[in-house]
Amino acid sequence: MTAELICVGTELLLGNIVNTNGAYIAQKCADLGLSMYYQSVVGDNMRRLCKCFRAAMKRSDVVILCGGLGPTQDDLTKEAVAKVLKRELVEDKKSRRHIEKFMKQYLRNTPEKTITQNNWKQALIPEGAIAVENANGTAPGIIVEEGEKVVILLPGPPGELIPMFENQIYPYLHKRQPEIISSRTLKICGIGESQAETDIRDLIQRQKNPTVATYAKPGEVHIRLTARAADEEAAQKLIEPVARELRNRFQDKVYTEEEGKTLEAVVVELLKSRGLTVTTVESCTGGALSARIVDVPGASDVLKQGFVTYSNKAKRKLVKVKKSTLKEQGAVSRKCAKEMAEGGAGAAGADGALSVTGFAGPEGGTDQYPVGTVFIGCTFKGKTRVKECHFNGDRSSVRAQAVVNALVLLRQCILEDSPADIKKTSSSSE
């Protein structure tokens, strides 16, 4: 079956509110195995809303509208649906009682307020429709079955929409959809999207079920495998042979297959599992690297200290970068990154250290090292490695790419320091 989403609200078109409902509903429809080819955002205008809804009804099996169910005159969604489907709006008595109960509770907390007449507008639904109780607000959801097609109206506030969809709409749609779609994502670091796609072009070209798609992230590539099957177990059986082939091709560049796991979480787990500690020494990233590590619960077990050595004076004073290095090579240099990492590990008493120094822009840079040049140093157990990077983008983008590449380098150094059997176990468990 095909699904289509119409998000209603002039505030969405003006950018006053971010349309998080669109992403949420699209993901849920994908989980249900519903193919979504169209999404629309339309303002609070009856003519345009009716036009958009008519088009959706012609091409889709399930049409979901969110927003525009409130009590005011510009809340027009169910009026538009009723007009297009040629159904009268009638009062749903259960919804009326729910609104009355909800409003009485509201008045207990705000006795100076009164229940205005327009609140009862929310109890009106198209004739023959099913009212869906809203446990978190006054406007009910609405299900309209129109022949073989289904129209679903949802309240706009995410705090009302999400619980309603999870608890009532999802089960309803699941019964109508015989198949489900299941996905698995292999997250890869240390390789670009173009290279990753080239390496799996044969898999993409012959894809049927499951499908294979690559998604570029800053410093990472995510490969999503998606299968359609009768149930989750059957879908995962289809996915596993392709996932196994990807693991064979990318080896330890695959850092996780868990959807919610981040690169920094994997790095912290690696450090913990080996009983290692690390410190950070940052210049152009200004603490962003240590902040990314600290985002992981339990990072205090592995992160000894974070140094922000933005000035040359701080580099010399805190991590003992040589004055001669700064004078002859400059703060943005391979040698400075090396001394920052080694000095940081010594100053913090850590097993290892990561250093970042570079020209994030928009000013700075030299003929030899233009803006976007970043040196990342990693020292562990007496061995130091420095990586020279050249990033594109604005200042924020350069800094973000530097942080990710520092985490990638740290992970590589940890794995290279591990015995082969530990590396194999780590790669498969991640």
C-alpha positions as CSV (number, residue, x, y, z in Angstrom):
1,M,0.0,0.0,0.0
2,T,1.0,3.6,-0.6
3,A,0.8,6.3,2.0
4,E,0.9,10.1,1.6
5,L,1.4,12.8,4.3
6,I,-0.1,16.3,4.3
7,C,1.1,18.5,7.1
8,V,-1.2,21.5,7.6
9,G,-0.2,24.9,9.0
10,T,0.9,28.3,7.7
11,E,3.5,28.3,10.6
12,L,5.2,25.4,8.9
13,L,5.5,27.2,5.6
14,L,6.9,30.3,7.4
15,G,9.5,28.3,9.2
16,N,8.2,29.3,12.6
17,I,7.9,25.6,13.6
18,V,10.2,22.8,12.5
19,N,8.1,20.0,10.9
20,T,9.3,17.1,13.1
21,N,6.0,15.3,12.5
22,G,6.9,14.7,8.9
23,A,10.0,12.8,9.7
24,Y,8.3,10.8,12.5
25,I,5.3,9.7,10.4
26,A,7.5,8.9,7.4
27,Q,9.6,6.6,9.6
28,K,6.6,4.9,11.1
29,C,5.0,4.3,7.7
30,A,8.3,2.8,6.5
31,D,8.3,0.5,9.5
32,L,4.7,-0.6,8.5
33,G,5.8,-1.4,5.0
34,L,3.8,1.5,3.5
35,S,5.5,3.1,0.5
36,M,5.5,6.9,0.7
37,Y,6.1,8.8,-2.5
38,Y,4.7,12.2,-1.6
39,Q,4.7,14.6,1.3
40,S,3.1,18.0,1.3
41,V,3.0,21.1,3.5
42,V,0.0,23.3,3.0
43,G,-1.1,26.5,4.8
44,D,-4.4,27.2,6.5
45,N,-6.3,27.9,3.3
46,M,-9.5,25.9,2.4
47,R,-9.0,26.0,-1.4
48,R,-5.4,24.9,-1.4
49,L,-6.0,22.3,1.3
50,C,-8.9,20.8,-0.6
51,K,-6.8,20.7,-3.8
52,C,-3.9,19.0,-2.1
53,F,-6.2,16.5,-0.4
54,R,-8.0,15.6,-3.7
55,A,-4.6,14.9,-5.4
56,A,-3.5,12.7,-2.5
57,M,-6.8,10.7,-2.6
58,K,-6.3,9.9,-6.3
59,R,-2.8,8.5,-6.0
60,S,-2.5,7.0,-2.5
61,D,-4.1,4.3,-0.4
62,V,-3.6,5.9,2.9
63,V,-3.7,9.7,3.3
64,I,-2.5,11.1,6.7
65,L,-3.1,14.7,7.6
66,C,-1.7,16.3,10.7
67,G,-2.5,19.7,12.2
68,G,-5.5,21.9,11.8
69,L,-7.9,20.1,14.2
70,G,-8.0,22.8,16.9
71,P,-10.9,25.1,17.9
72,T,-10.1,28.3,16.0
73,Q,-11.3,29.4,12.6
74,D,-8.1,28.7,10.8
75,D,-8.2,25.0,11.9
76,L,-9.7,23.7,8.6
77,T,-8.5,20.1,8.2
78,K,-11.6,18.1,8.9
79,E,-13.7,20.7,7.2
80,A,-11.7,20.3,4.1
81,V,-11.8,16.5,4.3
82,A,-15.6,16.5,4.9
83,K,-16.0,18.9,1.9
84,V,-14.0,16.7,-0.5
85,L,-15.5,13.5,0.7
86,K,-19.0,15.1,0.7
87,R,-19.8,14.1,4.2
88,E,-21.5,16.2,6.9
89,L,-19.7,17.1,10.1
90,V,-21.6,15.6,13.1
91,E,-20.9,15.8,16.8
92,D,-19.2,12.7,18.4
93,K,-20.7,12.5,21.8
94,K,-17.8,10.6,23.3
95,S,-15.4,13.3,22.1
96,R,-17.7,16.0,23.5
97,R,-17.6,14.3,26.9
98,H,-13.8,14.0,26.7
99,I,-13.4,17.7,25.9
100,E,-15.7,18.7,28.7
101,K,-13.8,16.6,31.2
102,F,-10.5,17.9,29.9
103,M,-11.6,21.5,30.1
104,K,-13.0,21.2,33.6
105,Q,-9.7,19.9,34.8
106,Y,-8.0,22.9,33.0
107,L,-10.4,25.3,34.8
108,R,-9.5,23.9,38.2
109,N,-5.9,25.0,37.6
110,T,-6.9,28.3,36.0
111,P,-10.2,29.4,37.6
112,E,-10.1,32.8,36.0
113,K,-10.6,31.2,32.5
114,T,-13.9,30.1,30.9
115,I,-14.8,27.4,28.4
116,T,-15.4,29.2,25.1
117,Q,-18.0,27.9,22.6
118,N,-15.5,27.2,19.9
119,N,-13.9,24.4,21.9
120,W,-16.9,22.2,21.0
121,K,-16.0,22.5,17.4
122,Q,-13.3,19.9,18.1
123,A,-16.0,17.2,18.8
124,L,-17.2,17.4,15.2
125,I,-16.1,14.6,12.9
126,P,-17.1,13.6,9.3
127,E,-20.2,11.5,9.3
128,G,-19.4,7.7,9.5
129,A,-15.8,8.4,10.7
130,I,-14.1,6.9,13.7
131,A,-13.0,9.2,16.5
132,V,-9.7,8.4,18.1
133,E,-9.4,9.5,21.7
134,N,-6.7,12.0,22.5
135,A,-5.2,11.3,25.9
136,N,-3.0,14.3,25.9
137,G,-5.3,17.0,24.5
138,T,-8.8,18.0,23.4
139,A,-8.8,17.4,19.6
140,P,-9.6,13.8,18.8
141,G,-7.9,12.0,15.9
142,I,-10.2,10.8,13.1
143,I,-10.2,7.8,10.8
144,V,-12.3,7.9,7.7
145,E,-12.7,4.8,5.6
146,E,-13.5,5.8,2.1
147,G,-14.0,2.6,0.0
148,E,-10.6,0.9,-0.1
149,K,-8.8,4.0,1.0
150,V,-8.2,5.4,4.5
151,V,-7.9,9.0,5.6
152,I,-6.3,9.6,9.0
153,L,-6.4,13.0,10.7
154,L,-4.0,13.7,13.6
155,P,-3.5,16.6,16.0
156,G,-0.5,18.8,15.2
157,P,1.4,19.0,18.6
158,P,3.9,16.2,18.7
159,G,3.1,15.5,22.4
160,E,-0.4,14.6,21.2
161,L,0.4,13.1,17.8
162,I,3.1,10.7,18.7
163,P,1.2,8.8,21.6
164,M,-1.9,8.7,19.4
165,F,0.0,7.2,16.5
166,E,1.9,4.7,18.6
167,N,-1.0,3.5,20.6
168,Q,-3.9,3.6,18.2
169,I,-3.0,4.5,14.6
170,Y,0.0,2.1,14.2
171,P,-2.0,-1.0,15.3
172,Y,-4.9,0.0,13.0
173,L,-2.6,0.4,10.0
174,H,-0.7,-2.8,10.9
175,K,-3.9,-4.8,10.6
176,R,-4.5,-3.5,7.1
177,Q,-0.9,-4.0,5.9
178,P,0.1,-7.7,5.4
179,E,3.8,-7.0,5.1
180,I,6.3,-5.0,7.1
181,I,9.6,-3.3,6.2
182,S,12.6,-3.8,8.4
183,S,16.0,-2.1,8.1
184,R,19.5,-2.6,9.5
185,T,22.2,0.1,9.2
186,L,25.9,-0.7,9.0
187,K,27.9,2.4,10.1
188,I,31.3,2.8,8.5
189,C,34.1,5.2,9.4
190,G,37.4,6.0,7.7
191,I,36.0,6.0,4.1
192,G,34.1,8.5,2.0
193,E,30.6,7.9,0.5
194,S,31.9,7.8,-3.1
195,Q,34.4,5.2,-2.3
196,A,32.0,3.1,-0.2
197,E,29.4,3.2,-3.0
198,T,32.1,2.2,-5.6
199,D,33.0,-0.8,-3.4
200,I,29.4,-2.1,-3.3
201,R,28.2,-1.0,-6.7
202,D,27.5,-4.6,-7.7
203,L,25.3,-5.1,-4.6
204,I,23.4,-1.9,-5.4
205,Q,22.9,-2.8,-9.1
206,R,21.4,-6.2,-8.4
207,Q,19.4,-5.2,-5.4
208,K,15.8,-6.3,-5.1
209,N,14.9,-7.4,-1.6
210,P,16.7,-6.3,0.4
211,T,17.6,-2.9,-1.0
212,V,20.9,-1.2,-0.4
213,A,21.5,2.5,0.0
214,T,24.4,4.7,1.2
215,Y,24.0,7.9,3.3
216,A,26.8,10.3,3.9
217,K,27.4,11.6,7.4
218,P,30.2,13.9,8.6
219,G,33.2,11.6,8.5
220,E,31.1,8.5,8.2
221,V,29.0,6.5,5.7
222,H,25.9,4.6,6.8
223,I,24.7,1.7,4.6
224,R,21.1,0.9,5.1
225,L,19.7,-2.5,4.2
226,T,15.9,-2.6,3.9
227,A,13.8,-5.8,3.4
228,R,10.1,-6.4,2.9
229,A,8.7,-9.5,4.5
230,A,5.7,-11.0,6.4
231,D,7.4,-10.3,9.8
232,E,10.5,-8.9,11.4
233,E,12.3,-12.3,11.7
234,A,11.8,-13.1,8.0
235,A,13.0,-9.6,7.0
236,Q,16.2,-10.0,9.0
237,K,16.9,-13.4,7.4
238,L,16.8,-11.6,4.1
239,I,19.1,-8.9,5.3
240,E,21.8,-11.0,7.1
241,P,23.5,-12.5,3.9
242,V,24.0,-8.9,2.5
243,A,25.2,-7.6,5.9
244,R,27.7,-10.4,6.1
245,E,29.0,-9.5,2.7
246,L,29.4,-5.9,3.7
247,R,31.3,-6.9,6.8
248,N,33.6,-9.0,4.7
249,R,34.3,-6.1,2.4
250,F,34.7,-3.3,4.9
251,Q,36.2,-5.3,7.8
252,D,36.9,-3.2,10.9
253,K,35.7,0.0,9.2
254,V,32.2,-1.2,10.2
255,Y,32.0,0.2,13.7
256,T,28.5,-0.8,14.6
257,E,25.2,-2.2,13.3
258,E,23.1,-0.8,16.2
259,E,20.9,2.1,15.0
260,G,21.2,4.2,18.1
261,K,25.0,3.7,18.7
262,T,27.3,6.6,17.9
263,L,31.0,6.5,16.9
264,E,32.0,8.1,20.2
265,A,30.0,5.5,22.2
266,V,31.9,2.8,20.4
267,V,35.2,4.5,21.1
268,V,34.4,4.8,24.8
269,E,33.4,1.1,24.9
270,L,36.7,0.1,23.2
271,L,38.7,2.2,25.8
272,K,36.8,0.6,28.7
273,S,37.1,-2.9,27.4
274,R,40.9,-2.5,27.3
275,G,41.3,-0.6,30.5
276,L,42.7,2.5,28.7
277,T,42.4,6.2,29.4
278,V,42.7,9.1,27.1
279,T,43.0,12.9,27.1
280,T,42.3,15.5,24.5
281,V,44.3,18.5,23.4
282,E,42.4,20.8,21.2
283,S,43.1,24.0,19.4
284,C,40.7,24.8,16.5
285,T,38.0,22.5,17.8
286,G,37.9,24.4,21.1
287,G,36.7,21.5,23.3
288,A,34.2,20.0,20.8
289,L,36.1,16.7,20.7
290,S,36.0,16.3,24.5
291,A,32.4,17.3,24.6
292,R,31.5,14.6,22.0
293,I,33.2,12.0,24.2
294,V,31.5,13.3,27.4
295,D,28.2,12.9,25.7
296,V,28.6,9.2,26.3
297,P,27.4,8.0,29.7
298,G,30.3,6.5,31.7
299,A,32.9,8.5,29.7
300,S,34.5,9.6,33.1
301,D,36.0,6.1,33.3
302,V,38.2,6.7,30.3
303,L,38.5,10.5,29.8
304,K,41.2,11.8,32.1
305,Q,41.2,15.4,31.1
306,G,40.6,17.8,28.3
307,F,42.9,20.6,27.3
308,V,41.9,23.6,25.2
309,T,45.1,25.1,24.0
310,Y,43.9,27.7,21.6
311,S,46.9,30.1,22.0
312,N,50.5,29.3,21.5
313,K,51.1,30.3,25.1
314,A,48.6,27.6,26.3
315,K,50.2,25.0,24.0
316,R,53.6,25.7,25.6
317,K,52.4,26.0,29.2
318,L,49.9,23.2,29.4
319,V,51.3,20.5,27.2
320,K,54.9,21.5,26.7
321,V,54.9,22.2,23.0
322,K,58.4,23.5,22.2
323,K,58.9,27.2,21.5
324,S,61.1,26.3,18.6
325,T,58.3,24.1,17.0
326,L,55.8,27.0,17.2
327,K,58.4,29.4,15.7
328,E,59.8,27.2,13.0
329,Q,56.9,24.9,12.0
330,G,53.9,26.9,13.3
331,A,50.9,25.9,15.5
332,V,49.3,24.2,12.5
333,S,51.9,21.6,11.6
334,R,52.5,17.9,11.9
335,K,55.2,18.4,14.5
336,C,53.0,20.6,16.7
337,A,50.1,18.1,16.6
338,K,52.6,15.4,17.6
339,E,54.0,17.4,20.6
340,M,50.4,18.3,21.7
341,A,49.4,14.7,21.8
342,E,52.5,13.5,23.6
343,G,52.5,16.4,26.0
344,G,48.8,16.0,26.8
345,A,49.2,12.3,27.6
346,G,52.1,13.1,29.9
347,A,50.4,16.0,31.6
348,A,47.2,14.1,32.3
349,G,48.9,10.7,33.1
350,A,46.7,9.0,30.5
351,D,47.5,6.0,28.3
352,G,46.9,8.1,25.2
353,A,45.9,11.4,23.8
354,L,44.3,13.0,20.8
355,S,45.3,16.4,19.5
356,V,43.7,18.7,16.9
357,T,45.2,21.8,15.4
358,G,44.2,23.5,12.2
359,F,42.9,26.4,10.2
360,A,39.1,26.3,10.5
361,G,38.6,29.6,8.7
362,P,37.3,31.8,7.3
363,E,40.6,33.7,7.8
364,G,44.1,32.3,8.3
365,G,45.9,29.6,6.3
366,T,49.0,29.7,4.2
367,D,50.0,28.7,0.7
368,Q,51.3,25.4,2.1
369,Y,48.4,24.9,4.6
370,P,45.2,26.7,3.3
371,V,42.0,27.1,5.3
372,G,40.6,23.6,6.0
373,T,43.9,22.1,6.8
374,V,43.8,20.2,10.1
375,F,46.5,18.0,11.8
376,I,45.2,15.3,14.1
377,G,47.6,13.5,16.4
378,C,47.1,10.3,18.4
379,T,49.6,8.9,20.8
380,F,49.2,5.5,22.6
381,K,51.8,3.6,24.6
382,G,54.7,5.5,23.2
383,K,53.6,5.4,19.6
384,T,52.4,8.6,17.9
385,R,50.6,9.0,14.6
386,V,49.7,12.2,12.9
387,K,47.1,12.6,10.2
388,E,47.0,15.5,7.8
389,C,43.5,16.4,6.7
390,H,42.0,18.9,4.2
391,F,38.4,19.7,4.8
392,N,35.9,21.8,2.7
393,G,33.1,23.9,4.1
394,D,32.7,26.8,6.5
395,R,34.2,27.1,10.0
396,S,31.6,25.0,11.7
397,S,31.8,22.2,9.1
398,V,35.6,22.1,9.3
399,R,35.5,21.8,13.0
400,A,32.8,19.1,12.9
401,Q,34.8,17.1,10.4
402,A,37.9,17.4,12.5
403,V,36.1,16.0,15.6
404,V,34.8,13.0,13.7
405,N,38.1,12.2,12.0
406,A,39.9,12.5,15.4
407,L,37.5,9.8,16.8
408,V,38.1,7.6,13.7
409,L,41.9,7.9,14.2
410,L,41.6,7.1,17.9
411,R,39.5,4.0,17.1
412,Q,42.1,2.9,14.5
413,C,45.0,3.3,16.9
414,I,43.2,1.3,19.6
415,L,42.4,-1.6,17.2
416,E,45.9,-1.6,15.8
417,D,47.3,-1.9,19.3
418,S,45.0,-4.9,20.0
419,P,45.9,-8.5,19.4
420,A,44.2,-10.1,16.3
421,D,41.8,-12.1,18.3
422,I,40.6,-9.1,20.2
423,K,40.2,-7.0,17.0
424,K,38.1,-9.8,15.5
425,T,35.9,-10.0,18.5
426,S,35.6,-6.2,18.7
427,S,34.7,-5.8,15.1
428,S,31.9,-8.5,15.2
429,S,30.5,-7.2,18.5
430,E,30.4,-3.6,17.4
